[in-house]
Structure formats: C-alpha cells, structure tokens
C-alpha cells in the first residue's frame, strides 16, 4: 500500500453512492417527521396561554397565603388580557401595586367570566380577589379558540388550582 512520508495512505476512498443515498433518505425522513411539529403552532400557543394562566392563578394563591396580602386578578375584555396586583395593608389603608406583568390571552378570546356572588360578565373589567387566608372567589372563565370551540377554566376557591375543561378532555 503506497504511503506518504507522514504515514497517511494515498489510496483514500470516498463515500459510495449507496452510502450517500442512505444518508439522504434518513435526513428526508427526519425532516418529514419534524415538519408537522414545526408548522402546527396554533394549538401549542393556546395550550401555552392556558398553562400560563393556570400557573399565574396558582402563584397568586400561594403568594397570598404566604405574605398575608390580598392579591387581585383583573381580566380586561377589551384588551383580552389579565393583570395581577398585590394589595398591601398599610397604616393609611391598602395600596395596590402591580404583581408581575400583563398576560395576553391571544390566540384565545375571552368571552365570559362567572364569579360566584357577583354574576356573569361579558365586557369591561372583572376583578377576582385572592384572599390571604387561603381562599379565592370561585370563578369560571370561558375562552374561545380560533377554531370556534370553547375552553372552560374553573378556579377552585380552596386550593387555587385550575380545572381546564375543553371539548376533548378535562385536565387538572
């Protein structure tokens, strides 16, 4: 076998045509399988918004229990968003300060909020209180998907957990 002075073989072989075709076929299969995951973002965005909202409610519930401050969830129909606030008790009364940032509900559309003891709302702003002793106002939230189906979120007053009920399944 001919060799260079450095010990490297001169008879180097490249890839065969069969090996190149196999690599191209494998790469094509991987791209075909991953393409639907990348293009179907609508439902993923909706689930992300629902999870963020459920996490925000649970965070406010836990924060109110730990700090003994009342917290507020303010739903705005016109802006299709929810904003959170903390009410600190002070000498001169309670002062309200923002807690976190505004959460947009897009691509979902806020259609109705039912708050036990307050009624049913379809416009304006609705405030849901999270009290410091481990209780929040029982609330049912209705969101419309882009496909026209409705998602219902029930806020548990005793645990701060959110039950998600859509047309396909109920998830806690």
Secondary structure, DSSP 8 states (H G I E B T S, - for coil): --B-TTS-BS------HHHHHHHHHHHHHHHHHHHHHHH--HHHHHHHHHHHHHHHHHHHHHHHHHH--EEEEEEETTTTEEEEEEEEEETTEEEEEE-S--EE-TTSEEEEEEETTTEEESSSEEEEEEETTTEE--EEEEEE-TTS-EEEEEE-TTT--EEEE-SS-EE-
